[in-house]
Amino acid sequence: RVLEGKIFVLTGTLESLGREEAKEKIRLLGGGVSGSVSKKTSYVVAGAEPGSKLADAEKLGVSVLSEAEFLRMIA
């Protein structure tokens, strides 16, 4: 389970996966999904037109992944 113990926040529009599909994949691989960014967040996955969650991630020093980077991580 590659994502064991990792918490993800999704922001913006994901082009190749729907948001629900992305959440499902994260959970299947052992990760968790949160609706808001905090110090406990492992990664923010930023799609097209990300919202304030991207700024929150940058403020807190949380790693930001592009959709392509996220897809490589879960492949």
Contacts in CASP RR format, 6 or more apart in sequence:
PFRMAT RR
TARGET T0000
AUTHOR 0000-0000-0000
METHOD contacts of the structure
MODEL  1
RVLEGKIFVLTGTLESLGREEAKEKIRLLGGGVSGSVSKKTSYVVAGAEP
GSKLADAEKLGVSVLSEAEFLRMIA
1 29 0 8 1.000
1 30 0 8 1.000
1 31 0 8 1.000
2 29 0 8 1.000
2 30 0 8 1.000
2 73 0 8 1.000
2 74 0 8 1.000
3 26 0 8 1.000
3 29 0 8 1.000
3 30 0 8 1.000
3 31 0 8 1.000
3 32 0 8 1.000
3 73 0 8 1.000
3 74 0 8 1.000
4 29 0 8 1.000
4 30 0 8 1.000
4 31 0 8 1.000
5 30 0 8 1.000
5 31 0 8 1.000
5 32 0 8 1.000
5 42 0 8 1.000
6 30 0 8 1.000
6 31 0 8 1.000
6 32 0 8 1.000
6 42 0 8 1.000
6 43 0 8 1.000
7 31 0 8 1.000
7 32 0 8 1.000
7 33 0 8 1.000
7 34 0 8 1.000
7 40 0 8 1.000
7 41 0 8 1.000
7 42 0 8 1.000
7 43 0 8 1.000
8 26 0 8 1.000
8 31 0 8 1.000
8 32 0 8 1.000
8 33 0 8 1.000
8 34 0 8 1.000
8 41 0 8 1.000
8 42 0 8 1.000
8 43 0 8 1.000
8 44 0 8 1.000
8 45 0 8 1.000
9 33 0 8 1.000
9 34 0 8 1.000
9 35 0 8 1.000
9 36 0 8 1.000
9 37 0 8 1.000
9 41 0 8 1.000
9 43 0 8 1.000
9 44 0 8 1.000
9 45 0 8 1.000
9 53 0 8 1.000
9 57 0 8 1.000
9 62 0 8 1.000
10 19 0 8 1.000
10 22 0 8 1.000
10 23 0 8 1.000
10 33 0 8 1.000
10 35 0 8 1.000
10 44 0 8 1.000
10 45 0 8 1.000
10 47 0 8 1.000
11 44 0 8 1.000
11 45 0 8 1.000
11 46 0 8 1.000
11 47 0 8 1.000
11 50 0 8 1.000
11 51 0 8 1.000
11 53 0 8 1.000
11 54 0 8 1.000
12 46 0 8 1.000
12 47 0 8 1.000
12 48 0 8 1.000
12 49 0 8 1.000
12 50 0 8 1.000
12 51 0 8 1.000
13 47 0 8 1.000
13 48 0 8 1.000
13 49 0 8 1.000
14 22 0 8 1.000
14 45 0 8 1.000
14 47 0 8 1.000
14 67 0 8 1.000
15 47 0 8 1.000
15 48 0 8 1.000
15 67 0 8 1.000
16 67 0 8 1.000
16 71 0 8 1.000
17 25 0 8 1.000
17 67 0 8 1.000
17 71 0 8 1.000
22 45 0 8 1.000
22 70 0 8 1.000
23 33 0 8 1.000
25 74 0 8 1.000
26 32 0 8 1.000
26 33 0 8 1.000
26 74 0 8 1.000
27 33 0 8 1.000
29 74 0 8 1.000
34 40 0 8 1.000
34 41 0 8 1.000
35 53 0 8 1.000
36 53 0 8 1.000
36 56 0 8 1.000
37 44 0 8 1.000
37 53 0 8 1.000
37 56 0 8 1.000
37 57 0 8 1.000
37 60 0 8 1.000
37 62 0 8 1.000
38 60 0 8 1.000
39 60 0 8 1.000
39 62 0 8 1.000
41 57 0 8 1.000
41 60 0 8 1.000
41 62 0 8 1.000
42 62 0 8 1.000
42 63 0 8 1.000
43 62 0 8 1.000
43 63 0 8 1.000
43 64 0 8 1.000
43 65 0 8 1.000
43 70 0 8 1.000
44 53 0 8 1.000
44 54 0 8 1.000
44 56 0 8 1.000
44 57 0 8 1.000
44 62 0 8 1.000
44 63 0 8 1.000
44 64 0 8 1.000
44 65 0 8 1.000
45 64 0 8 1.000
45 65 0 8 1.000
45 66 0 8 1.000
45 67 0 8 1.000
45 70 0 8 1.000
46 54 0 8 1.000
46 57 0 8 1.000
46 64 0 8 1.000
46 65 0 8 1.000
46 66 0 8 1.000
46 67 0 8 1.000
47 66 0 8 1.000
47 67 0 8 1.000
54 64 0 8 1.000
56 62 0 8 1.000
57 63 0 8 1.000
57 64 0 8 1.000
58 64 0 8 1.000
65 73 0 8 1.000
END
